[in-house]
């Protein structure tokens, strides 16, 4: 199997096992879930934004897809957060029916903000699952950050990462190379070329969320 894509894969172990022993099958995967933006913010992958994003929030809920995010990844996230004096609690979700209850539990536990780790389960803008997420965080006045800039444009407070449309455009380009005869083993794993920070001031003001001035200065797009 030859795997290549634009972001570490979100396939579950069961899905990946279906390809074991099938080295002739190229796997083109849009890779949405391992190197989520939450870990990046705390671990220093994007240090220019990390300190500002949660300067005013010391208790954060990390909302994860238990089928996607590995225990090792969550442990690294917790350690990185603790090193910065941030208390982070993990709330795992495995199916859409659990999303609202998990967000409610995070708020009840004292979370001041929520970081939705990258997964198609609740972070894709325009989906029913994402609508559930937005309804709950708005009702609870819980500020949140997502991987996709489009999510902030749709009503979340913050969105930082590659644009969803760009990721799949990049994926299509890789598929085109394969169809033209390029060997999958000759195609390197690619990361997105552009990351955008979108800050929705309108949503932040509606929630009474105070954002650090440095964050606003660094935003690629401000929604007022």
URZIDA-V872831 format. One record per residue. N is the residue number from 0. RES is the residue in one letter. OMEGA is omega in whole degrees, -180 to 180 (none if undefined). Layout:
BEGIN
{{N;RES;OMEGA} {N;RES;OMEGA}}
END
This chain:
BEGIN
{{0;X;175} {1;X;-178} {2;X;177} {3;X;-178} {4;X;-173} {5;X;-176} {6;X;-178} {7;X;-166} {8;X;177} {9;X;178} {10;X;174} {11;X;-180} {12;X;178} {13;X;179} {14;X;-180} {15;X;-179} {16;X;179} {17;X;-178} {18;X;-177} {19;X;179} {20;X;-179} {21;X;-173} {22;X;-178} {23;X;-177} {24;X;176} {25;X;179} {26;X;176} {27;X;-171} {28;X;-180} {29;X;165} {30;X;-173} {31;X;-162} {32;X;-173} {33;X;-179} {34;X;-177} {35;X;-173} {36;X;179} {37;X;180} {38;X;179} {39;X;-177} {40;X;-175} {41;X;-172} {42;X;177} {43;X;178} {44;X;175} {45;X;-173} {46;X;-179} {47;X;-180} {48;X;-173} {49;X;-176} {50;X;-177} {51;X;-171} {52;X;-175} {53;X;-180} {54;X;-177} {55;X;180} {56;X;-178} {57;X;178} {58;X;-172} {59;X;175} {60;X;174} {61;X;-179} {62;X;-174} {63;X;172} {64;X;-175} {65;X;179} {66;X;-175} {67;X;-174} {68;X;-176} {69;X;176} {70;X;179} {71;X;179} {72;X;180} {73;X;178} {74;X;178} {75;X;178} {76;X;-180} {77;X;-179} {78;X;180} {79;X;179} {80;X;-179} {81;X;180} {82;X;179} {83;X;178} {84;X;-180} {85;X;177} {86;X;-178} {87;X;178} {88;X;-178} {89;X;176} {90;X;-177} {91;X;178} {92;X;179} {93;X;-179} {94;X;-176} {95;X;-178} {96;X;-177} {97;X;-173} {98;X;-176} {99;X;-179} {100;X;180} {101;X;178} {102;X;177} {103;X;-180} {104;X;179} {105;X;179} {106;X;179} {107;X;-180} {108;X;176} {109;X;-180} {110;X;177} {111;X;179} {112;X;-179} {113;X;177} {114;X;-178} {115;X;-177} {116;X;-172} {117;X;176} {118;X;176} {119;X;-176} {120;X;-179} {121;X;-174} {122;X;-178} {123;X;-178} {124;X;176} {125;X;180} {126;X;179} {127;X;179} {128;X;179} {129;X;176} {130;X;177} {131;X;179} {132;X;-176} {133;X;179} {134;X;-177} {135;X;-178} {136;X;177} {137;X;180} {138;X;-178} {139;X;-177} {140;X;-178} {141;X;-179} {142;X;-173} {143;X;176} {144;X;-179} {145;X;180} {146;X;-172} {147;X;174} {148;X;-179} {149;X;-180} {150;X;176} {151;X;177} {152;X;-180} {153;X;175} {154;X;177} {155;X;-179} {156;X;-176} {157;X;172} {158;X;-180} {159;X;179} {160;X;177} {161;X;175} {162;X;-179} {163;X;-179} {164;X;180} {165;X;180} {166;X;-178} {167;X;173} {168;X;178} {169;X;177} {170;X;180} {171;X;179} {172;X;178} {173;X;178} {174;X;180} {175;X;178} {176;X;179} {177;X;-179} {178;X;179} {179;X;174} {180;X;178} {181;X;178} {182;X;179} {183;X;-179} {184;X;179} {185;X;-178} {186;X;-178} {187;X;172} {188;X;-177} {189;X;171} {190;X;178} {191;X;-177} {192;X;-176} {193;X;176} {194;X;-178} {195;X;173} {196;X;178} {197;X;180} {198;X;-180} {199;X;-178} {200;X;179} {201;X;179} {202;X;-180} {203;X;-180} {204;X;179} {205;X;-180} {206;X;-176} {207;X;-177} {208;X;179} {209;X;-179} {210;X;-179} {211;X;-180} {212;X;-180} {213;X;178} {214;X;-179} {215;X;180} {216;X;-177} {217;X;-176} {218;X;174} {219;X;-179} {220;X;175} {221;X;178} {222;X;-176} {223;X;none}}
END
